[in-house]
Amino acid sequence: MDKYSVKAQLEQKVNPHSARHTYCTQLVKSGVDPKTICLLSGHSSIDVVYRFYVNSSAEDKQKAVDGLQI
């Protein structure tokens, strides 16, 4: 992966862990259900997917609050 990181002129080196994390994060953002993400990523438990990928960022929380009809 180092070879391809250099070839793609990435600022950071890519390793298998960061590649899988990015892959799972993008699946979550695309609306893929956590069980499918678990199966596609090879995680042993759906709990891992929930703990590390299905979380709300500060931006997500602000959008939710801004969308309230008060």
DRENNU-621939 format. One record per atom (N, C-alpha, C, O): atom name; chain; residue number from 1; x, y, z. Coordinates in nm, 2 decimals, always signed. Layout:
N
+-------+--------+-----+--------+--------+--------+
! atome ! chaine ! num !     xx !     yy !     zz !
+-------+--------+-----+--------+--------+--------+
!    CA !      A ! NUM !      X !      Y !      Z !
...
+-------+--------+-----+--------+--------+--------+
***
This chain:
70
+-------+--------+-----+--------+--------+--------+
! atome ! chaine ! num !     xx !     yy !     zz !
+-------+--------+-----+--------+--------+--------+
!     N !      A !   1 !  +0.08 !  -0.12 !  +0.00 !
!    CA !      A !   1 !  +0.00 !  +0.00 !  +0.00 !
!     C !      A !   1 !  +0.09 !  +0.13 !  +0.00 !
!     O !      A !   1 !  +0.05 !  +0.23 !  -0.05 !
!     N !      A !   2 !  +0.21 !  +0.12 !  +0.05 !
!    CA !      A !   2 !  +0.30 !  +0.23 !  +0.06 !
!     C !      A !   2 !  +0.33 !  +0.28 !  -0.09 !
!     O !      A !   2 !  +0.33 !  +0.40 !  -0.12 !
!     N !      A !   3 !  +0.35 !  +0.18 !  -0.17 !
!    CA !      A !   3 !  +0.38 !  +0.21 !  -0.31 !
!     C !      A !   3 !  +0.27 !  +0.29 !  -0.38 !
!     O !      A !   3 !  +0.30 !  +0.39 !  -0.45 !
!     N !      A !   4 !  +0.15 !  +0.25 !  -0.36 !
!    CA !      A !   4 !  +0.03 !  +0.32 !  -0.42 !
!     C !      A !   4 !  +0.00 !  +0.45 !  -0.35 !
!     O !      A !   4 !  -0.05 !  +0.54 !  -0.42 !
!     N !      A !   5 !  +0.04 !  +0.47 !  -0.22 !
!    CA !      A !   5 !  +0.02 !  +0.60 !  -0.16 !
!     C !      A !   5 !  +0.11 !  +0.70 !  -0.22 !
!     O !      A !   5 !  +0.08 !  +0.81 !  -0.24 !
!     N !      A !   6 !  +0.24 !  +0.66 !  -0.24 !
!    CA !      A !   6 !  +0.33 !  +0.75 !  -0.31 !
!     C !      A !   6 !  +0.29 !  +0.78 !  -0.45 !
!     O !      A !   6 !  +0.30 !  +0.89 !  -0.49 !
!     N !      A !   7 !  +0.25 !  +0.67 !  -0.52 !
!    CA !      A !   7 !  +0.21 !  +0.69 !  -0.66 !
!     C !      A !   7 !  +0.09 !  +0.79 !  -0.67 !
!     O !      A !   7 !  +0.08 !  +0.87 !  -0.77 !
!     N !      A !   8 !  +0.00 !  +0.78 !  -0.58 !
!    CA !      A !   8 !  -0.12 !  +0.87 !  -0.58 !
!     C !      A !   8 !  -0.09 !  +1.01 !  -0.52 !
!     O !      A !   8 !  -0.17 !  +1.09 !  -0.51 !
!     N !      A !   9 !  +0.04 !  +1.03 !  -0.48 !
!    CA !      A !   9 !  +0.08 !  +1.15 !  -0.42 !
!     C !      A !   9 !  +0.00 !  +1.19 !  -0.30 !
!     O !      A !   9 !  -0.04 !  +1.31 !  -0.28 !
!     N !      A !  10 !  -0.04 !  +1.09 !  -0.21 !
!    CA !      A !  10 !  -0.11 !  +1.12 !  -0.09 !
!     C !      A !  10 !  -0.02 !  +1.18 !  +0.01 !
!     O !      A !  10 !  +0.10 !  +1.14 !  +0.02 !
!     N !      A !  11 !  -0.07 !  +1.27 !  +0.09 !
!    CA !      A !  11 !  +0.01 !  +1.33 !  +0.20 !
!     C !      A !  11 !  +0.04 !  +1.23 !  +0.31 !
!     O !      A !  11 !  +0.15 !  +1.23 !  +0.37 !
!     N !      A !  12 !  -0.06 !  +1.14 !  +0.34 !
!    CA !      A !  12 !  -0.04 !  +1.04 !  +0.44 !
!     C !      A !  12 !  -0.02 !  +0.90 !  +0.38 !
!     O !      A !  12 !  -0.08 !  +0.87 !  +0.27 !
!     N !      A !  13 !  +0.05 !  +0.82 !  +0.44 !
!    CA !      A !  13 !  +0.06 !  +0.68 !  +0.40 !
!     C !      A !  13 !  -0.07 !  +0.61 !  +0.43 !
!     O !      A !  13 !  -0.13 !  +0.63 !  +0.53 !
!     N !      A !  14 !  -0.10 !  +0.52 !  +0.34 !
!    CA !      A !  14 !  -0.23 !  +0.44 !  +0.37 !
!     C !      A !  14 !  -0.18 !  +0.30 !  +0.41 !
!     O !      A !  14 !  -0.10 !  +0.24 !  +0.35 !
!     N !      A !  15 !  -0.25 !  +0.25 !  +0.52 !
!    CA !      A !  15 !  -0.22 !  +0.11 !  +0.56 !
!     C !      A !  15 !  -0.36 !  +0.04 !  +0.56 !
!     O !      A !  15 !  -0.46 !  +0.10 !  +0.54 !
!     N !      A !  16 !  -0.35 !  -0.09 !  +0.57 !
!    CA !      A !  16 !  -0.48 !  -0.17 !  +0.57 !
!     C !      A !  16 !  -0.58 !  -0.12 !  +0.67 !
!     O !      A !  16 !  -0.70 !  -0.12 !  +0.63 !
!     N !      A !  17 !  -0.54 !  -0.09 !  +0.79 !
!    CA !      A !  17 !  -0.64 !  -0.04 !  +0.89 !
!     C !      A !  17 !  -0.71 !  +0.09 !  +0.85 !
!     O !      A !  17 !  -0.83 !  +0.10 !  +0.85 !
!     N !      A !  18 !  -0.63 !  +0.18 !  +0.80 !
!    CA !      A !  18 !  -0.69 !  +0.31 !  +0.76 !
!     C !      A !  18 !  -0.78 !  +0.30 !  +0.64 !
!     O !      A !  18 !  -0.88 !  +0.36 !  +0.62 !
!     N !      A !  19 !  -0.74 !  +0.21 !  +0.55 !
!    CA !      A !  19 !  -0.82 !  +0.18 !  +0.43 !
!     C !      A !  19 !  -0.95 !  +0.12 !  +0.46 !
!     O !      A !  19 !  -1.06 !  +0.16 !  +0.41 !
!     N !      A !  20 !  -0.95 !  +0.03 !  +0.55 !
!    CA !      A !  20 !  -1.08 !  -0.04 !  +0.60 !
!     C !      A !  20 !  -1.17 !  +0.06 !  +0.67 !
!     O !      A !  20 !  -1.29 !  +0.07 !  +0.65 !
!     N !      A !  21 !  -1.10 !  +0.15 !  +0.75 !
!    CA !      A !  21 !  -1.18 !  +0.25 !  +0.83 !
!     C !      A !  21 !  -1.25 !  +0.35 !  +0.73 !
!     O !      A !  21 !  -1.36 !  +0.38 !  +0.75 !
!     N !      A !  22 !  -1.17 !  +0.39 !  +0.63 !
!    CA !      A !  22 !  -1.23 !  +0.48 !  +0.53 !
!     C !      A !  22 !  -1.34 !  +0.42 !  +0.45 !
!     O !      A !  22 !  -1.44 !  +0.48 !  +0.43 !
!     N !      A !  23 !  -1.32 !  +0.29 !  +0.41 !
!    CA !      A !  23 !  -1.42 !  +0.22 !  +0.34 !
!     C !      A !  23 !  -1.55 !  +0.21 !  +0.42 !
!     O !      A !  23 !  -1.66 !  +0.23 !  +0.37 !
!     N !      A !  24 !  -1.54 !  +0.17 !  +0.55 !
!    CA !      A !  24 !  -1.66 !  +0.15 !  +0.63 !
!     C !      A !  24 !  -1.73 !  +0.29 !  +0.66 !
!     O !      A !  24 !  -1.85 !  +0.30 !  +0.65 !
!     N !      A !  25 !  -1.65 !  +0.39 !  +0.68 !
!    CA !      A !  25 !  -1.71 !  +0.52 !  +0.70 !
!     C !      A !  25 !  -1.78 !  +0.57 !  +0.58 !
!     O !      A !  25 !  -1.89 !  +0.62 !  +0.59 !
!     N !      A !  26 !  -1.73 !  +0.54 !  +0.46 !
!    CA !      A !  26 !  -1.80 !  +0.58 !  +0.34 !
!     C !      A !  26 !  -1.93 !  +0.50 !  +0.32 !
!     O !      A !  26 !  -2.03 !  +0.55 !  +0.27 !
!     N !      A !  27 !  -1.92 !  +0.37 !  +0.35 !
!    CA !      A !  27 !  -2.04 !  +0.29 !  +0.34 !
!     C !      A !  27 !  -2.15 !  +0.35 !  +0.44 !
!     O !      A !  27 !  -2.27 !  +0.36 !  +0.40 !
!     N !      A !  28 !  -2.12 !  +0.39 !  +0.56 !
!    CA !      A !  28 !  -2.21 !  +0.44 !  +0.65 !
!     C !      A !  28 !  -2.27 !  +0.57 !  +0.59 !
!     O !      A !  28 !  -2.39 !  +0.59 !  +0.59 !
!     N !      A !  29 !  -2.19 !  +0.66 !  +0.54 !
!    CA !      A !  29 !  -2.23 !  +0.79 !  +0.49 !
!     C !      A !  29 !  -2.32 !  +0.77 !  +0.36 !
!     O !      A !  29 !  -2.40 !  +0.85 !  +0.33 !
!     N !      A !  30 !  -2.30 !  +0.65 !  +0.30 !
!    CA !      A !  30 !  -2.38 !  +0.62 !  +0.18 !
!     C !      A !  30 !  -2.52 !  +0.56 !  +0.21 !
!     O !      A !  30 !  -2.60 !  +0.53 !  +0.13 !
!     N !      A !  31 !  -2.54 !  +0.53 !  +0.34 !
!    CA !      A !  31 !  -2.66 !  +0.48 !  +0.39 !
!     C !      A !  31 !  -2.67 !  +0.32 !  +0.39 !
!     O !      A !  31 !  -2.78 !  +0.27 !  +0.40 !
!     N !      A !  32 !  -2.56 !  +0.26 !  +0.38 !
!    CA !      A !  32 !  -2.56 !  +0.11 !  +0.39 !
!     C !      A !  32 !  -2.58 !  +0.07 !  +0.53 !
!     O !      A !  32 !  -2.53 !  +0.13 !  +0.62 !
!     N !      A !  33 !  -2.67 !  -0.03 !  +0.55 !
!    CA !      A !  33 !  -2.70 !  -0.08 !  +0.68 !
!     C !      A !  33 !  -2.58 !  -0.14 !  +0.75 !
!     O !      A !  33 !  -2.50 !  -0.20 !  +0.69 !
!     N !      A !  34 !  -2.57 !  -0.12 !  +0.88 !
!    CA !      A !  34 !  -2.46 !  -0.17 !  +0.96 !
!     C !      A !  34 !  -2.43 !  -0.32 !  +0.95 !
!     O !      A !  34 !  -2.32 !  -0.36 !  +0.95 !
!     N !      A !  35 !  -2.54 !  -0.40 !  +0.93 !
!    CA !      A !  35 !  -2.51 !  -0.55 !  +0.92 !
!     C !      A !  35 !  -2.44 !  -0.58 !  +0.79 !
!     O !      A !  35 !  -2.35 !  -0.66 !  +0.79 !
!     N !      A !  36 !  -2.48 !  -0.51 !  +0.68 !
!    CA !      A !  36 !  -2.41 !  -0.53 !  +0.56 !
!     C !      A !  36 !  -2.26 !  -0.48 !  +0.56 !
!     O !      A !  36 !  -2.17 !  -0.54 !  +0.51 !
!     N !      A !  37 !  -2.24 !  -0.37 !  +0.63 !
!    CA !      A !  37 !  -2.11 !  -0.32 !  +0.65 !
!     C !      A !  37 !  -2.02 !  -0.42 !  +0.73 !
!     O !      A !  37 !  -1.91 !  -0.44 !  +0.69 !
!     N !      A !  38 !  -2.08 !  -0.48 !  +0.83 !
!    CA !      A !  38 !  -2.01 !  -0.58 !  +0.91 !
!     C !      A !  38 !  -1.97 !  -0.70 !  +0.82 !
!     O !      A !  38 !  -1.85 !  -0.74 !  +0.82 !
!     N !      A !  39 !  -2.06 !  -0.74 !  +0.73 !
!    CA !      A !  39 !  -2.02 !  -0.85 !  +0.64 !
!     C !      A !  39 !  -1.92 !  -0.81 !  +0.54 !
!     O !      A !  39 !  -1.83 !  -0.89 !  +0.51 !
!     N !      A !  40 !  -1.93 !  -0.70 !  +0.48 !
!    CA !      A !  40 !  -1.84 !  -0.65 !  +0.37 !
!     C !      A !  40 !  -1.70 !  -0.62 !  +0.43 !
!     O !      A !  40 !  -1.60 !  -0.65 !  +0.36 !
!     N !      A !  41 !  -1.69 !  -0.58 !  +0.55 !
!    CA !      A !  41 !  -1.56 !  -0.54 !  +0.61 !
!     C !      A !  41 !  -1.49 !  -0.65 !  +0.68 !
!     O !      A !  41 !  -1.37 !  -0.63 !  +0.71 !
!     N !      A !  42 !  -1.56 !  -0.76 !  +0.71 !
!    CA !      A !  42 !  -1.50 !  -0.87 !  +0.78 !
!     C !      A !  42 !  -1.49 !  -0.85 !  +0.93 !
!     O !      A !  42 !  -1.42 !  -0.92 !  +1.00 !
!     N !      A !  43 !  -1.56 !  -0.75 !  +0.98 !
!    CA !      A !  43 !  -1.57 !  -0.73 !  +1.13 !
!     C !      A !  43 !  -1.64 !  -0.85 !  +1.19 !
!     O !      A !  43 !  -1.74 !  -0.90 !  +1.13 !
!     N !      A !  44 !  -1.60 !  -0.89 !  +1.30 !
!    CA !      A !  44 !  -1.65 !  -1.01 !  +1.37 !
!     C !      A !  44 !  -1.79 !  -0.98 !  +1.43 !
!     O !      A !  44 !  -1.87 !  -1.08 !  +1.46 !
!     N !      A !  45 !  -1.82 !  -0.86 !  +1.46 !
!    CA !      A !  45 !  -1.94 !  -0.82 !  +1.54 !
!     C !      A !  45 !  -1.99 !  -0.69 !  +1.48 !
!     O !      A !  45 !  -1.92 !  -0.60 !  +1.45 !
!     N !      A !  46 !  -2.13 !  -0.69 !  +1.48 !
!    CA !      A !  46 !  -2.19 !  -0.56 !  +1.44 !
!     C !      A !  46 !  -2.17 !  -0.46 !  +1.54 !
!     O !      A !  46 !  -2.18 !  -0.34 !  +1.51 !
!     N !      A !  47 !  -2.14 !  -0.49 !  +1.66 !
!    CA !      A !  47 !  -2.11 !  -0.40 !  +1.77 !
!     C !      A !  47 !  -1.99 !  -0.31 !  +1.73 !
!     O !      A !  47 !  -1.99 !  -0.19 !  +1.76 !
!     N !      A !  48 !  -1.89 !  -0.37 !  +1.67 !
!    CA !      A !  48 !  -1.77 !  -0.30 !  +1.62 !
!     C !      A !  48 !  -1.81 !  -0.19 !  +1.53 !
!     O !      A !  48 !  -1.76 !  -0.08 !  +1.53 !
!     N !      A !  49 !  -1.90 !  -0.22 !  +1.43 !
!    CA !      A !  49 !  -1.94 !  -0.13 !  +1.33 !
!     C !      A !  49 !  -2.01 !  -0.01 !  +1.40 !
!     O !      A !  49 !  -1.99 !  +0.11 !  +1.37 !
!     N !      A !  50 !  -2.10 !  -0.04 !  +1.50 !
!    CA !      A !  50 !  -2.17 !  +0.07 !  +1.57 !
!     C !      A !  50 !  -2.07 !  +0.15 !  +1.65 !
!     O !      A !  50 !  -2.09 !  +0.28 !  +1.65 !
!     N !      A !  51 !  -1.98 !  +0.09 !  +1.72 !
!    CA !      A !  51 !  -1.89 !  +0.16 !  +1.80 !
!     C !      A !  51 !  -1.80 !  +0.26 !  +1.73 !
!     O !      A !  51 !  -1.77 !  +0.37 !  +1.77 !
!     N !      A !  52 !  -1.75 !  +0.21 !  +1.61 !
!    CA !      A !  52 !  -1.65 !  +0.29 !  +1.54 !
!     C !      A !  52 !  -1.69 !  +0.37 !  +1.42 !
!     O !      A !  52 !  -1.63 !  +0.47 !  +1.38 !
!     N !      A !  53 !  -1.80 !  +0.33 !  +1.36 !
!    CA !      A !  53 !  -1.85 !  +0.40 !  +1.24 !
!     C !      A !  53 !  -1.98 !  +0.46 !  +1.24 !
!     O !      A !  53 !  -2.00 !  +0.56 !  +1.17 !
!     N !      A !  54 !  -2.07 !  +0.41 !  +1.32 !
!    CA !      A !  54 !  -2.21 !  +0.47 !  +1.32 !
!     C !      A !  54 !  -2.21 !  +0.56 !  +1.44 !
!     O !      A !  54 !  -2.26 !  +0.53 !  +1.55 !
!     N !      A !  55 !  -2.16 !  +0.68 !  +1.42 !
!    CA !      A !  55 !  -2.16 !  +0.78 !  +1.52 !
!     C !      A !  55 !  -2.19 !  +0.92 !  +1.46 !
!     O !      A !  55 !  -2.18 !  +0.93 !  +1.34 !
!     N !      A !  56 !  -2.24 !  +1.01 !  +1.54 !
!    CA !      A !  56 !  -2.27 !  +1.14 !  +1.48 !
!     C !      A !  56 !  -2.16 !  +1.24 !  +1.51 !
!     O !      A !  56 !  -2.11 !  +1.25 !  +1.62 !
!     N !      A !  57 !  -2.12 !  +1.31 !  +1.40 !
!    CA !      A !  57 !  -2.02 !  +1.41 !  +1.42 !
!     C !      A !  57 !  -2.09 !  +1.54 !  +1.47 !
!     O !      A !  57 !  -2.21 !  +1.54 !  +1.48 !
!     N !      A !  58 !  -2.01 !  +1.63 !  +1.51 !
!    CA !      A !  58 !  -2.07 !  +1.76 !  +1.56 !
!     C !      A !  58 !  -2.16 !  +1.82 !  +1.45 !
!     O !      A !  58 !  -2.26 !  +1.88 !  +1.47 !
!     N !      A !  59 !  -2.11 !  +1.81 !  +1.32 !
!    CA !      A !  59 !  -2.18 !  +1.86 !  +1.21 !
!     C !      A !  59 !  -2.32 !  +1.79 !  +1.19 !
!     O !      A !  59 !  -2.42 !  +1.86 !  +1.17 !
!     N !      A !  60 !  -2.32 !  +1.66 !  +1.21 !
!    CA !      A !  60 !  -2.44 !  +1.58 !  +1.20 !
!     C !      A !  60 !  -2.54 !  +1.63 !  +1.30 !
!     O !      A !  60 !  -2.66 !  +1.64 !  +1.28 !
!     N !      A !  61 !  -2.49 !  +1.65 !  +1.43 !
!    CA !      A !  61 !  -2.58 !  +1.69 !  +1.54 !
!     C !      A !  61 !  -2.64 !  +1.83 !  +1.51 !
!     O !      A !  61 !  -2.75 !  +1.85 !  +1.54 !
!     N !      A !  62 !  -2.55 !  +1.92 !  +1.46 !
!    CA !      A !  62 !  -2.60 !  +2.05 !  +1.44 !
!     C !      A !  62 !  -2.71 !  +2.05 !  +1.33 !
!     O !      A !  62 !  -2.81 !  +2.12 !  +1.34 !
!     N !      A !  63 !  -2.69 !  +1.97 !  +1.22 !
!    CA !      A !  63 !  -2.79 !  +1.96 !  +1.11 !
!     C !      A !  63 !  -2.92 !  +1.91 !  +1.17 !
!     O !      A !  63 !  -3.03 !  +1.96 !  +1.13 !
!     N !      A !  64 !  -2.91 !  +1.81 !  +1.26 !
!    CA !      A !  64 !  -3.04 !  +1.76 !  +1.32 !
!     C !      A !  64 !  -3.11 !  +1.87 !  +1.40 !
!     O !      A !  64 !  -3.23 !  +1.88 !  +1.39 !
!     N !      A !  65 !  -3.03 !  +1.94 !  +1.48 !
!    CA !      A !  65 !  -3.10 !  +2.05 !  +1.56 !
!     C !      A !  65 !  -3.15 !  +2.16 !  +1.46 !
!     O !      A !  65 !  -3.26 !  +2.21 !  +1.49 !
!     N !      A !  66 !  -3.08 !  +2.20 !  +1.36 !
!    CA !      A !  66 !  -3.12 !  +2.30 !  +1.27 !
!     C !      A !  66 !  -3.25 !  +2.26 !  +1.19 !
!     O !      A !  66 !  -3.33 !  +2.34 !  +1.15 !
!     N !      A !  67 !  -3.27 !  +2.13 !  +1.17 !
!    CA !      A !  67 !  -3.38 !  +2.08 !  +1.10 !
!     C !      A !  67 !  -3.51 !  +2.06 !  +1.18 !
!     O !      A !  67 !  -3.61 !  +2.03 !  +1.13 !
!     N !      A !  68 !  -3.50 !  +2.09 !  +1.31 !
!    CA !      A !  68 !  -3.62 !  +2.08 !  +1.40 !
!     C !      A !  68 !  -3.72 !  +2.19 !  +1.36 !
!     O !      A !  68 !  -3.68 !  +2.30 !  +1.34 !
!     N !      A !  69 !  -3.84 !  +2.15 !  +1.37 !
!    CA !      A !  69 !  -3.95 !  +2.25 !  +1.34 !
!     C !      A !  69 !  -4.01 !  +2.29 !  +1.47 !
!     O !      A !  69 !  -4.10 !  +2.24 !  +1.52 !
!     N !      A !  70 !  -3.95 !  +2.40 !  +1.52 !
!    CA !      A !  70 !  -4.00 !  +2.45 !  +1.65 !
!     C !      A !  70 !  -4.07 !  +2.58 !  +1.63 !
!     O !      A !  70 !  -4.11 !  +2.65 !  +1.73 !
+-------+--------+-----+--------+--------+--------+
***
